[in-house]
């Protein structure tokens, strides 16, 4: 029998069913794939995680961690959903989106799929889990940096409203994110008049709404643009040479710009630039596409 793997085609097919909340069809499709490709039940294999996901669909109890708690590249609490199907502003960026690379790891894919379903069907469970995490000794009683959407984006106004209500009720969270869903921010601000002061938006270039970025500058929550530049070869931000930094600055053109060093949380002595609404307000942050 074939080994089950999350190809981009299969992953997007299941993702579309989750977004459309065709959950019965999603369950049947995953179960069929498992039966056709089993018995590959080793721990850590795709079938192993697919069966865990099916248990979640049966019980409603999450089988995968909702929030990840940081690593050497991203030391902050973070939330992710599926890329592409949750990204209404995506454009050419889909051609190089790093999030699809994570689908090589089935646990990452099924976590994104689970979280996508929870956002649409049981958001209060997300809020309860966030409160549990905030009470852990490592987070209790202090500011907690939260990257809202490492993978995925705000898919619609209802989910944006849910998250901003959640942040407003939890002021010790310092949330930030990179978003191409720029028109939804305009819709939210028009309807509610303000966006929580503990959220910083980095307008991510490379999508359908790049032309909207200029109109975001009047908002206090808008930190600035975050731009990727193609140097014509694979560049790891942490390993950029002085020559490569000069090259990316030349591509970026005139104006104030800060080169992202690739390791979140360690880029400046005052804290990470992408969440800073003071010193880095309206400054472009640039990085090589990698």
C-alpha positions, 0 to 999 in steps of 0.5 A: 500500500502507498504511504499516506502523506500530506501533499499540497493538493490533498492538504488544500482539498481537506482545508477547503472542506474545513473552511466550508464547514463540510465536516462530515465530508472532511471526516469521510475523506480523511478516513478513506485516505487512512484506509487506502494507505494503512496500516502505517501506524507508527508513532509520528507517521501521517496515519497516526496523526490522521487518526488523532484528528479523527478522534477530535472530530468525533469528540470535539476535544482537541488532540493537538496543542492549540497554542505553541509556546515558543522555540529558538526562532520564535520564543513567543506564544503563538497561534496558527491556522491553515495557510491559503484558505484562511488568507483572503489577501494572499497573492503572489506570496502563495508561491513562496509561502513558508507555511506550506513547507510545514505540511511535511510534518503531519502534526503541524498540518493537523494542528492547523486544520484543527484550529481552523475548525475551532475558530469557526465552530467552537471559539470559546474553547480557544479562549478557555485554553488561552486562559489556562496557558496564561495561568501557567507559572511561566506566564502568570503575572507578566506581559505575554507576547503573542504572535497571532497567526504564524500560519494563516491570517484573519479570514473574515470580520467575525473571527477578527472581532472574536480575537480583538474582543479576546485581547481587549479582555486580556490586557497583559497580552501583547499581541502582534501579527503580519497580515494581508487581510487589510480591508478587514481591518478597515471594516473593523475600525469603521464598525467598532471605532478602535482596535485594542491597544495591545495589538500591533499590525505589520502590513505584510506585502506580497498580497492582493491589497498592497495598495491599501497599506498607505491608508493604514498609516493613520491607525495607531495599531499599525506598526508599519509594512513588513516586506520580503525581497527576492535576492534571486537565491535562498538566503537565511536571514540569520546568516546574511552577510554585510554584502547581502544586507547592502543588496537588500537595502538597495532593493528596498529603495530610499527611506527608513528600513530595519533588516529583520535578523530572523530570530524573533525576540532578539532583534533589538535590546528594547524588544522585538521590532515587529511589536514595537508601536513607538520606536518602529512605528511606520518604519519598514521592516525588510527581509529576504524571501526565504 
